[in-house]
Amino acid sequence: MPELEPFCTIEGQMSPRMVGRTPVGVRIDFPFQGVATGPHWEGERPVSGVDYATVRADGNMDLDIHGVIGEKRDSVGYTATGVSVVLEDQSAEINELLKFHTGSEDLAWLNDRIGVAIGRGAEGKITLEVYLVKRA
């Protein structure tokens, strides 16, 4: 049975940008920036990217995320797909599947791993707990 290993916590600000109605739903881009903290590095690392969201007929959103954690040689790019579910209080529950891309020698092992993230978004803020999936 696979296990989840804590990777990082991401906290950030989002700036929604309406793209408009498309054949598959309403598209909204959410550029974001913030910080990531985790056990694989010391202190905070900057995080930035864009979540390309499509509002589905049920009001929830399909997510297509492209982001970067860190800077320069220590940066880790990631792509993610997921679903954002609108809750009764108008916040959102976020569920993502991540794939990592890095040239960092210290973090190169991430290129062969996948991650999952769960979190919340509300009032322009996002918090995610990211875990790595590992074999037990």
Secondary structure, DSSP 4 states (H G I P E B T S, - for coil): --EEEEEEEEEEEE--EEEEEETTEEEEEEEEEEEEE-TTSSSEEEEEEEEEEEE-TTS-EEEEEEEEES-GGG-EEEEEEEEEEE-TTS-EEEEEEEEEEE--TTTGGGGG-EEEEEEEEETTEEEEEEEEEE--
